[in-house]
Amino acid sequence: MSRKFEIVTSPHVGYCFGVMRAMRLIEQGLESFGGPIYTLGDVIHNPLEVRRLETLGVHSVETLDEVPEGGTLVLRAHGVSPDLIDEARRRGIGILDATCPFVQLSQRYVKRFAEDSVPVIIIGDREHPEVRGIAGHAGEQAIVVKNAREAELIAPLDRAGVVIQTTFSRSEAEEIISALAARVRDLTVRDTICEATETRRDAMLELARGVDCMLVVGGANSSNTMRLYQKCVDSGVPAHLIESAEDIDPDWFSTARRVGLSTGTSTPAWIIEAVIARLDEISRGSA
């Protein structure tokens, strides 16, 4: 059966600004220090790219104790708590701050709220490293809510300040804010959702309306990639989440005429190029 199909790529694929900046700083760090550098947890949520970086001398560790004195620590795009930075400096560990500027904005808002004795509410996934890092700037006193139901359960407050995980769904955030407004008399909301994330979702959904099948390329451990994939599924178009070209099953396209391609914000160009090359092979019948 012929599988000839057109491959249509979203106009917004590959690294977002924050991840691109982090990767550039890592490259500069490797050139400057000439030895291994360390990240607390994976520097980005893409297993294949993390493995490639490991071969270049970028080592992911679980705790600060694994970083040797005098070593170099990269603060990944998700950011960390200020206590961790202070501890690293006490131990003579050099810092390369690759925190996304949009995450830094959330951190500054939270710090101001805390300094003004305003209770802090973070909308997001409490297990996500970005949220944990932001909470650290509130002195670990932040309330984290991930859905409207949790918001409805918080104790009534006279006032509170709100920030939002940068990759969180805007529609879900709006539902949570409505629920919070019923629990907090004076609610100050700082919209810290990354516009690039919203633009990427909108472009992907526009693309999905005109194709027979969608591929979302990115790490399964990436929250923004998973949200993109779920949006595709919810839209009703057949969709597949893949991490690499090797995950592609040619049978997915047996009746397709147009195949759409989108990616998470931590998907490097070399993976995208390999996926497009593999799709082209399948379309030409050389799979």
Residue, then its C-alpha position, 0 to 999 in steps of 0.5 A: m500500500s502506498r504511504k505517500f504523504e506530505i510532511v507539514t512542520s509547525p512554524h514553532v518547533g525546537y528549543c524555546f528562548g530559555v532552553m536555547r539560552a541555557m544550552r548556549l551557556i553550557e557550551q560556553g562553560l565547557e569551552s571556558f573550564g575545559g573539564p566536567i560541569y554539573t547540573l542538578g537533575d537533567v539540564i533539559h527534559n530530553p533524555l537523548e540530548v542529556r545523553r549526548l551532553e554527558t559524552l561532552g562532559v555535562h554530568s547530571v547529579e541528584t545532590l549538591d554533595e556530588v559536585p566536587e569543591g571547585g567544580t562548576l554547577v549549571l543552574r538549569a532553565h527551571g531554576v533552583s531555590p536561593d538556599l541551594i545557590d548559597e550552599a554551592r557558593r559556601r562550598g566554593i562551587g562556581i555557578l553558571d546561571a541558566t535559569c530562564p528569564f521568564v522563570q526569573l520573573s516569577q521568582r522576583y514576583v514571589k520574593r516581593f510578595a514574601e518581603d511584603s508578608v503577602p501569602v504566595i500561591i503558585i499555580g502549577d505542578r508541585e513536583h515540577p522543578e520550576v515550581r519547587g525553585i519558585a517556592g524556595h524564593a517564598g521561604e518555602q511558605a508557598i501554597v501550590v495548587k494544580n487544579a480548581r478543586e485544590a484551590e477550593l480547599i485552601a483556607p480563606l485568606d485576606r490577601a494573597g499573591v499568585v504566580i503561574q508555572t510558565t508552561f501551565s495551560r492558560s485555560e486551566a489557570e483561569e479556572i483556578i484563579s476563579a476558584l481562588a477569587a472566591r477564597v481570597r478577599d484581595l487577590t493579586v495575580r501575576d500572569t507568568i505563563c510563557e507566551a512562547t508556550e502558548t504560541r506553540r500550542d496555538a500553532m500546533l492546534e491550527l496545524a492539527r486541524g489540517v492534517d490526518c495525523m500528528l507527531v509530537v516530538g519530545g521527552a516523555n518527561s517534559s511537561n510541556t511536551m506532554r501537554l502538547y500531546q494531550k491537546c492533540v489527543d483532545s482535538g480528535v486528530p490521531a496523534h503520537l508522542i515520540e522521543s526519536a525517529e526510531d519510535i516511528d511506526p510506518d503503519w501509522f501513515s497507511t492512509a494519511r495524506r498530510v502528517g503534521l509535526s510539532t515538538g516540545t520546547s526541549t527538543p533539539a534540532w538534530i532530533i527534529e532533522a532525524v524525524i523528518a528524514r525518517l518520515d521522508e523515507i517512509s513517504r517515499g516507500s523506502a522504509 
